[in-house]
Structures are given as C-alpha cells and as structure tokens.
Amino acid sequence: MASLKSWILPLSASVGLIAAGGDTGTQSPSKGWPWEVQLQLDQMSYDSANVTGPLGSFKAGADPSVGFGIRFAIDPICTSWGSILFSAGYRAPSDVTIKYGQKAPFDLKHRSQAEIGVMARFGSNEPRRRWEWGVGVDERFDSMRATGDWGTPTEDKAWRPWVRGMVRYVWDDGKNTQPFVGLEVAGALGKVEVNDQNYYQDLAVLTNTFPAGHIARNQGPESLTRGHFPTFQVALVGGIRFGRANCGRPVAMAPVPPKEEAPAAPAAAPTPAPAEAAPAAAPATETAQAQPAEQPAPPMVDIQGLSVHFGTNKFVPTKAAAEAVKGWAEKYKGVIDPTVTSVIGHTDSRGSRKWNEVLSVKRAQHVAHMLKGNGLNLDGAKIEGHAFDEPIGDNNTKEGRALNRRTDVTFKDGSKFRVTGKTETAPDYSRTGGPRRKKVAKTAVAATPATAETTAAPKADKK
C-alpha cells in the first residue's frame, strides 16, 4: 500500500516543475497565492466482500452513502493555461448499509475521510472564460468502524491513492473573486486486502449470528471493516476562488512620480571669432586670448510610437504581436526617457463601461510588463486605461472595433529624440473562445483602413 511520503510529495514537486517550465511568459511575481474554498455534497460507493463460512459462502454488499465535505486549495504555480492546485479536504461521517440477503444486524460507519492532493486546472486565466476542468491525484485517509449488539467494535484505517477529475462553470467577470459550481468524480487506485474467513469471524462476534455455519466466536483481525472501504465518489461542488489578479497575469505597476529636474539652462550662443587683425597693428605686449571651441549639438534620434492590437475581451497579444513588441523594445530601450512615456489601454464600445475600464487597464499593464521584460525602463511612465473614450475607428464596424482594441505607447519630443510616427501591430479579430476562420481574418485585414501618420511605418508593420 502506497504511503503519503513515498509518492504524493515527489509527484507534487514534479508536476510543479513541469508546469513552471511550460509557462508561456505571462506569469509574474505576486505578493500572495490565489486560493479557493469548496463545499461538496457527494455520494460515496463502497467495496463488497466475499464471505466464506464452514457451510458455504455469500457476498456482503455495501450500499452507497451520502455525505458532506469541504476542501481548501492554493495556486502556488499559475500559468497562461490555468494553474496547479494543492489541496486539503475533509469529509464528514456517514452511515453505510450492509446487506447479505437482508440488512445486516450491525452498524457500519464511514467515520471520516481526510485528503491532500495536487491537480492541474485547465482553463485560460483571461476574464470571461466560463468553463474549466482538471485532473489530479490525492492521498486519502479513510476510517471505518462497525458496531453490533454483541462483541467488541471493529475498526480499521488506511491511506490510499485516488485519482480525481472535475469540471466547473465559473462566474468570472475579471474580478478577484469568482464563484463556481461543478461536478467531481474520484476513484481509489488501490484495493484493501480482505481475508473472508476473518470477516466471518468478525460478523459472528458482532451479531451472534452464523449465516454460513457455526464457528467459535473469536475476534478477527478487523477484516469486516476492511471489506467495505470506499472505492468511488461523485460530488456536486460549489465555492469561491480568491486572488485572481495575481494568477497568470502581470502585477499592476504603480506609476512612479517623475523626478523634479531643474530646467536646463539655455545653451549660450557661441562667441563669434573676431575678425583677423593685422599683426603689425597689435601692441607688442598684448597676449592673444584663446577662444572656446564650439560644442557640437548632440545628435537627435528619430523614434516611433507603438500600437498593439488585441482580440475581443483579450489583454494578451498574439505571438506575432509579442514578437513585434520585443523587436521594438530592443530597438529603442537605450533611448527612451520614461518620464515622457505613456502606456494607455483602449477598448471598443461593446460591453459595460465598468468592464471596459478594467479591460483597458489590464491591456496597458500587460504591454508595460512585456516592455519591462525586454529591457525598457518604465519606472516613471504613465500606465492607464481609457476604456472606449478615445476611438480611432468606427465602433459600428468590425474593422473599426479591431482598431480600437489597442494599447498605445506614446511620447513627447525630448532632448534626445523626436517622434516621427507610429509602429502598429496587425488588428486582431479573434474572439474569446478562439480565433475566427482564416478566411474572415484575411478579409478583415484587407479592409482595414490605413492610419493617417506623418511618417509611414516599416513594411513589416503595414496593415
């Protein structure tokens, strides 16, 4: 029989390392782990025992029982596709009915079930993803006890591995608390060994009956309770998850107030060199004074802003857009002054204002997180969401809405650089639940109007 220390802890660590290695880059440090609490109403099924006595044999069947339970779980590893849940739970006692032709004249009770486990929870961390599912393994401790009108009560305990699966519906609108309901099923991977003759001894001791022939009433080694350990569970569950904002997404970066700097003093105009005087006119005692050399002005660097487009209800750009952001950051990370940088998220006009304000902020935070991850200094930048208040396209058309779902990285002309235009990623026509067909996407891209910029973007950025 597998023990707790021999398999559950190494397996949990292995699953965690695999999940961390498979992250797509959206994971970010957090101050606390997301967690959840779950209540459940379940039906537990139990094993049946084959019993042999001096005059024959019979089968003692166990009926299912109904019970209540509670489970707590944490998400120490969050990824773009879901998370790894580490859980602990408890199931309250329930009565188990035993039959062999008629109800047995003794009481069997499933006193309790405690568990710890690990589960891979699948389902994107994007808001408004309603369904999620998961598979995992548990180590469960069961305690069984039987009492009768005669003899000494029989009881037994055992640790066993279980496999568990779940599916849930989540009321998720992007907030840090999400209620959920779902269905779970679990099955025991190991069967408890039973000696059927010892079972018959226990039955005779507890009931003073001999359904398969008379034997001496000697207390057996607890085979009666071992014959009816739980084997399968199905449960209706409901609960609440907390701390969604720290799972699988960038942590909000609070803007740092720009440092107060004294305005640069205007450069003094270079003193023009005096007209060359005839050597003969200069007094013999006059010493020629050297004129300061003219300092060349620092070269200006041309720079372009950045506009990153998103799919409907999404704040994570496509892989192509992420590569474009990375290339843009590599090009300008040594030039940009964070005190004149703004990262502003925008949405189209569909949905409530409250939701669009949340979504636009998340888009700005995600792009800022990507830029910082690629070496850009944004400590003094303004990072905000403006919802649908600043459209650049017609919200009555799908092409216009695709243009409005964006994050703009903009600048003021500085002493080191001047802004000459904007680099844009291709509009994203994908929706929550998956992208549209390629045929629709190609048509939409072809219909996208060109933006009116003073300087054309590079060929790779054309729509």
Legacy VTK file of the C-alpha trace (Angstrom):
# vtk DataFile Version 3.0
C-alpha trace
ASCII
DATASET POLYDATA
POINTS 463 float
0.000 0.000 0.000
1.432 3.356 -1.003
2.217 5.739 1.820
1.870 9.503 1.888
5.578 10.319 1.964
6.546 7.735 -0.642
4.647 9.178 -3.598
2.452 12.264 -3.134
5.208 14.750 -2.245
7.642 13.783 -5.064
4.779 13.711 -7.555
3.566 17.164 -6.458
7.048 18.611 -6.862
7.444 17.022 -10.312
4.108 18.365 -11.564
5.011 21.829 -10.270
8.380 21.870 -12.062
6.839 20.689 -15.319
4.145 23.372 -15.133
6.649 26.117 -14.371
8.807 25.054 -17.309
5.807 25.141 -19.653
4.733 28.667 -18.830
4.365 30.967 -21.808
5.748 34.064 -20.145
2.618 35.629 -18.682
3.440 34.532 -15.147
4.633 37.309 -12.880
5.648 37.650 -9.239
2.847 38.189 -6.731
2.553 39.110 -3.077
0.198 36.244 -2.264
-1.025 32.983 -3.715
-4.570 32.761 -5.092
-6.697 30.294 -3.145
-10.171 28.794 -3.050
-12.662 27.167 -0.703
-15.087 24.475 -1.892
-18.106 22.762 -0.325
-19.435 19.482 -1.671
-22.373 17.086 -1.432
-21.264 13.619 -2.521
-22.334 10.023 -2.914
-19.659 7.517 -1.902
-19.647 3.909 -3.144
-18.057 1.071 -1.148
-16.480 -2.308 -1.792
-18.343 -5.590 -1.294
-16.858 -8.645 0.404
-16.969 -12.344 -0.462
-17.510 -14.227 2.827
-16.726 -17.912 3.430
-18.042 -19.928 6.389
-17.988 -23.615 7.388
-21.145 -24.430 5.395
-20.827 -22.125 2.399
-20.192 -18.592 1.197
-22.141 -15.442 0.462
-21.486 -11.853 -0.679
-21.937 -8.946 1.712
-22.850 -5.893 -0.334
-22.441 -2.258 0.696
-24.885 0.455 -0.384
-23.687 3.997 -1.267
-23.821 6.716 1.384
-24.360 10.470 1.122
-22.036 12.900 2.878
-20.752 16.460 3.050
-17.202 17.727 2.669
-15.017 20.820 2.485
-11.756 21.431 0.621
-9.210 24.264 0.578
-6.730 24.788 -2.259
-3.967 27.212 -3.221
-2.357 28.140 -6.572
1.395 28.404 -5.957
2.015 27.880 -9.695
-0.097 29.902 -12.145
0.311 29.749 -15.907
-1.349 31.124 -19.025
-3.387 27.898 -19.397
-4.505 27.547 -15.788
-2.764 26.622 -12.545
-1.570 23.849 -10.272
-3.852 23.392 -7.249
-2.548 21.952 -3.990
-5.495 20.980 -1.789
-6.531 19.543 1.576
-10.027 18.363 2.455
-12.262 16.582 4.949
-15.479 14.534 4.584
-17.932 14.235 7.474
-19.071 10.806 8.816
-21.825 8.831 7.095
-23.635 5.537 7.675
-23.058 2.579 5.325
-25.725 -0.092 4.890
-24.520 -3.707 4.542
-26.754 -6.416 3.048
-26.490 -10.187 2.526
-29.997 -11.220 1.633
-31.297 -8.864 4.303
-29.970 -5.889 6.218
-27.048 -6.958 8.389
-27.692 -6.717 12.165
-24.735 -4.381 12.757
-23.923 -0.760 12.001
-21.056 0.216 9.695
-19.967 3.843 9.687
-17.558 5.678 7.408
-16.202 7.779 10.262
-14.247 10.279 8.161
-12.102 10.832 5.111
-9.156 13.253 5.033
-7.205 14.061 1.871
-4.335 16.014 0.413
-3.684 16.251 -3.311
-2.463 18.069 -6.392
-4.460 18.895 -9.530
-3.732 20.523 -12.881
-6.541 23.045 -13.527
-7.041 23.873 -17.216
-8.770 26.994 -18.484
-7.284 30.303 -19.630
-6.740 32.984 -16.989
-8.348 35.554 -19.258
-11.553 37.085 -17.862
-14.902 35.698 -19.014
-13.560 32.199 -19.524
-16.563 30.380 -18.087
-15.557 26.703 -18.138
-12.546 24.947 -16.628
-11.585 21.355 -15.967
-8.837 19.473 -14.220
-7.270 16.120 -13.356
-5.226 15.231 -10.309
-4.193 12.704 -7.697
-4.972 12.559 -3.968
-3.752 10.624 -0.965
-6.844 9.838 1.166
-7.103 8.545 4.716
-10.284 6.560 5.473
-11.508 5.468 8.904
-14.192 2.720 9.115
-15.939 1.402 12.251
-18.515 -1.357 12.812
-20.601 -1.919 15.964
-23.247 -4.513 16.854
-25.415 -5.844 19.673
-22.602 -8.224 20.716
-18.849 -8.197 20.992
-16.188 -5.538 20.618
-16.486 -2.863 17.881
-14.296 -3.440 14.828
-12.452 -0.583 13.167
-9.688 -0.009 10.655
-7.870 2.855 8.892
-5.911 3.098 5.638
-4.062 5.580 3.380
-4.680 5.017 -0.350
-4.052 6.891 -3.624
-7.037 8.222 -5.561
-7.400 9.838 -8.982
-9.779 12.785 -9.303
-11.323 14.783 -12.170
-13.506 17.900 -12.202
-15.387 20.282 -14.481
-16.639 23.703 -13.359
-18.653 26.669 -14.504
-17.192 29.942 -13.211
-18.959 33.284 -12.861
-15.924 35.274 -13.984
-16.080 38.971 -14.883
-12.419 39.745 -14.242
-12.762 40.445 -10.509
-10.591 38.957 -7.778
-13.415 36.701 -6.518
-15.140 34.168 -8.766
-17.939 31.862 -7.566
-18.124 28.455 -9.234
-20.192 25.263 -9.340
-19.171 21.943 -10.768
-19.038 18.177 -10.770
-16.220 15.961 -9.478
-15.582 12.226 -9.744
-12.862 10.219 -7.964
-11.821 6.600 -7.783
-9.489 4.651 -5.499
-6.402 3.214 -7.182
-5.741 0.552 -4.547
-7.978 -2.106 -3.001
-7.747 -3.035 0.692
-6.866 -6.706 1.198
-9.582 -8.752 2.949
-9.482 -12.242 4.497
-13.027 -13.585 4.049
-12.755 -16.089 6.926
-11.630 -13.336 9.300
-14.571 -11.292 8.004
-16.915 -14.126 9.060
-15.300 -14.273 12.497
-15.949 -10.525 12.999
-19.526 -10.904 11.790
-20.178 -13.681 14.299
-18.628 -11.678 17.150
-20.673 -8.515 16.445
-24.042 -10.127 15.661
-24.035 -13.560 17.339
-25.414 -14.940 14.062
-23.961 -17.635 11.787
-25.402 -17.261 8.234
-22.830 -19.695 6.757
-22.407 -22.176 9.594
-21.475 -22.116 13.302
-17.928 -21.180 14.322
-16.242 -20.212 17.578
-16.704 -16.510 18.261
-13.093 -15.264 18.217
-12.367 -11.627 17.411
-10.820 -11.424 13.913
-8.108 -9.024 12.677
-10.576 -6.336 11.615
-11.455 -7.836 8.250
-15.110 -6.801 8.426
-14.356 -3.074 8.110
-11.582 -3.782 5.585
-14.153 -5.448 3.347
-16.086 -2.201 2.808
-13.634 0.648 2.236
-14.773 3.371 -0.225
-13.967 2.873 -3.917
-15.726 5.650 -5.919
-17.119 9.139 -5.316
-19.242 11.575 -7.317
-19.836 15.065 -5.893
-21.665 18.299 -6.636
-19.359 21.171 -5.644
-19.596 24.919 -5.199
-17.219 27.541 -3.886
-15.272 30.758 -4.454
-11.804 31.480 -5.798
-9.893 34.473 -4.394
-6.931 36.481 -5.686
-7.349 36.034 -9.429
-5.376 39.195 -10.250
-2.116 37.579 -9.093
-2.545 34.386 -11.115
-1.191 34.146 -14.644
-1.027 37.846 -15.371
1.234 40.850 -14.784
1.051 42.621 -11.457
-0.086 46.214 -11.767
2.850 48.583 -11.870
2.161 51.749 -9.930
3.450 54.791 -11.804
6.409 56.425 -10.112
6.180 60.230 -9.935
8.738 61.807 -12.233
11.724 63.350 -10.537
11.810 67.097 -10.263
14.563 68.324 -12.502
15.747 71.851 -12.864
15.103 73.145 -16.364
18.174 73.008 -18.476
19.828 76.363 -18.903
19.689 77.604 -22.471
22.917 76.966 -24.248
24.938 80.120 -24.645
25.388 81.189 -28.203
28.999 80.636 -29.279
31.040 83.804 -29.370
31.881 84.628 -32.947
35.555 84.710 -33.703
36.884 88.306 -34.086
37.976 89.491 -37.451
41.603 88.714 -38.105
43.717 91.738 -37.225
46.872 92.724 -38.962
49.894 91.589 -36.940
51.557 94.937 -37.277
48.673 96.761 -35.505
48.808 94.612 -32.342
50.791 96.014 -29.383
53.936 94.078 -28.636
52.842 93.421 -25.001
49.342 92.081 -25.859
48.834 88.347 -25.289
46.423 86.592 -27.644
43.433 85.042 -25.774
42.264 81.563 -26.894
38.594 81.397 -27.926
36.458 78.454 -26.612
35.841 75.749 -29.207
32.225 75.457 -30.380
30.499 72.386 -28.816
28.566 70.306 -31.381
24.884 69.711 -30.552
24.077 66.073 -29.550
22.589 64.098 -32.446
18.812 63.598 -32.432
17.419 60.070 -32.656
14.213 59.502 -34.568
11.742 57.284 -32.669
8.299 55.858 -33.376
5.425 55.203 -31.013
3.863 51.745 -30.670
0.279 50.497 -31.009
-0.536 46.892 -30.021
-3.918 45.448 -31.016
-5.967 42.806 -29.159
-8.755 40.329 -29.819
-12.218 40.723 -28.313
-12.143 40.623 -24.478
-8.410 39.792 -24.523
-5.476 41.567 -22.957
-2.708 39.180 -24.087
-1.403 39.985 -27.606
-0.894 37.317 -30.250
2.536 35.697 -30.619
3.213 37.814 -33.709
2.350 40.997 -31.807
4.532 39.900 -28.879
7.482 39.437 -31.236
6.851 42.909 -32.671
6.848 44.392 -29.146
10.115 42.604 -28.367
11.784 43.933 -31.525
10.516 47.440 -30.858
11.851 47.381 -27.284
15.261 46.142 -28.416
15.460 48.980 -30.901
14.603 51.811 -28.523
15.436 50.644 -24.966
18.638 52.713 -24.832
16.939 55.926 -25.947
13.538 56.260 -24.275
13.066 58.619 -21.343
10.416 57.027 -19.053
9.283 60.403 -17.705
7.760 61.298 -21.089
6.314 57.827 -21.836
2.599 56.947 -21.693
1.176 53.408 -21.975
-2.581 53.748 -22.492
-5.034 50.861 -22.992
-8.233 51.198 -25.054
-11.290 49.063 -25.905
-14.123 49.033 -28.398
-17.567 50.241 -27.327
-19.207 46.867 -26.664
-19.912 45.888 -23.049
-20.356 47.941 -19.897
-18.155 50.900 -19.020
-17.087 49.227 -15.767
-15.835 46.137 -17.575
-14.112 48.129 -20.337
-12.291 50.265 -17.779
-10.939 47.094 -16.141
-10.016 45.563 -19.503
-8.250 48.693 -20.808
-6.109 48.919 -17.651
-5.131 45.249 -17.985
-4.119 45.811 -21.606
-1.905 48.723 -20.622
-0.372 46.791 -17.718
0.329 43.758 -19.860
2.116 45.697 -22.592
4.105 47.642 -19.961
5.067 44.328 -18.345
6.263 42.992 -21.717
8.304 46.131 -22.387
9.957 45.969 -18.966
10.692 42.289 -19.507
12.530 43.230 -22.712
14.790 45.761 -21.013
12.806 49.016 -21.167
12.825 51.360 -18.169
9.246 52.469 -17.421
9.638 53.474 -13.767
8.288 56.982 -14.389
5.840 56.150 -17.164
2.088 56.782 -17.053
0.189 53.452 -17.315
-3.588 53.888 -17.622
-6.758 52.600 -19.251
-9.169 54.907 -21.091
-11.900 52.331 -21.924
-13.714 53.316 -25.160
-13.361 57.096 -24.772
-10.666 57.557 -27.462
-11.653 55.533 -30.541
-9.618 55.720 -33.750
-12.013 53.558 -35.744
-15.772 53.264 -36.281
-17.263 51.139 -33.484
-20.163 50.231 -35.784
-17.870 48.080 -37.961
-15.766 45.056 -37.062
-12.726 46.655 -38.706
-13.136 49.824 -36.667
-13.622 47.906 -33.429
-10.462 45.894 -34.148
-8.523 49.157 -34.466
-9.940 50.438 -31.155
-8.872 47.343 -29.174
-5.325 48.526 -28.599
-2.611 49.802 -26.280
-0.715 52.915 -27.375
2.843 53.660 -26.255
3.368 57.393 -26.900
5.965 60.077 -26.162
6.650 63.756 -26.079
9.562 65.033 -28.128
12.574 65.008 -25.850
16.073 66.371 -25.873
17.448 63.003 -27.013
14.856 62.028 -29.587
11.973 63.245 -31.692
8.800 61.308 -32.508
8.365 60.680 -36.213
5.444 58.233 -36.422
3.939 55.041 -35.046
4.613 51.311 -35.370
1.414 49.226 -35.318
0.756 45.504 -34.995
-1.915 43.952 -37.196
-5.501 44.241 -35.888
-6.583 41.110 -34.008
-10.021 39.804 -34.992
-10.012 36.821 -32.633
-12.704 36.403 -30.011
-12.891 34.817 -26.550
-13.236 31.137 -27.231
-10.885 31.038 -30.244
-9.921 32.945 -33.370
-12.142 33.327 -36.355
-11.546 31.402 -39.545
-8.567 32.471 -41.611
-10.863 33.454 -44.458
-12.669 36.006 -42.305
-9.441 37.283 -40.763
-7.828 37.864 -44.187
-10.845 39.772 -45.410
-10.886 41.902 -42.267
-7.215 42.748 -42.549
-7.588 43.690 -46.210
-10.452 46.018 -45.305
-8.559 47.780 -42.517
-8.044 51.433 -43.411
-4.544 52.814 -43.228
-3.834 55.139 -40.346
-3.034 58.730 -41.058
0.513 59.018 -39.823
3.028 61.663 -40.795
5.674 59.048 -41.427
4.876 55.600 -42.873
5.575 52.573 -40.682
8.102 49.956 -41.854
6.835 47.378 -44.314
6.570 44.725 -41.603
4.101 46.923 -39.723
1.765 47.691 -42.610
-1.769 46.508 -42.157
LINES 1 464
463 0 1 2 3 4 5 6 7 8 9 10 11 12 13 14 15 16 17 18 19 20 21 22 23 24 25 26 27 28 29 30 31 32 33 34 35 36 37 38 39 40 41 42 43 44 45 46 47 48 49 50 51 52 53 54 55 56 57 58 59 60 61 62 63 64 65 66 67 68 69 70 71 72 73 74 75 76 77 78 79 80 81 82 83 84 85 86 87 88 89 90 91 92 93 94 95 96 97 98 99 100 101 102 103 104 105 106 107 108 109 110 111 112 113 114 115 116 117 118 119 120 121 122 123 124 125 126 127 128 129 130 131 132 133 134 135 136 137 138 139 140 141 142 143 144 145 146 147 148 149 150 151 152 153 154 155 156 157 158 159 160 161 162 163 164 165 166 167 168 169 170 171 172 173 174 175 176 177 178 179 180 181 182 183 184 185 186 187 188 189 190 191 192 193 194 195 196 197 198 199 200 201 202 203 204 205 206 207 208 209 210 211 212 213 214 215 216 217 218 219 220 221 222 223 224 225 226 227 228 229 230 231 232 233 234 235 236 237 238 239 240 241 242 243 244 245 246 247 248 249 250 251 252 253 254 255 256 257 258 259 260 261 262 263 264 265 266 267 268 269 270 271 272 273 274 275 276 277 278 279 280 281 282 283 284 285 286 287 288 289 290 291 292 293 294 295 296 297 298 299 300 301 302 303 304 305 306 307 308 309 310 311 312 313 314 315 316 317 318 319 320 321 322 323 324 325 326 327 328 329 330 331 332 333 334 335 336 337 338 339 340 341 342 343 344 345 346 347 348 349 350 351 352 353 354 355 356 357 358 359 360 361 362 363 364 365 366 367 368 369 370 371 372 373 374 375 376 377 378 379 380 381 382 383 384 385 386 387 388 389 390 391 392 393 394 395 396 397 398 399 400 401 402 403 404 405 406 407 408 409 410 411 412 413 414 415 416 417 418 419 420 421 422 423 424 425 426 427 428 429 430 431 432 433 434 435 436 437 438 439 440 441 442 443 444 445 446 447 448 449 450 451 452 453 454 455 456 457 458 459 460 461 462
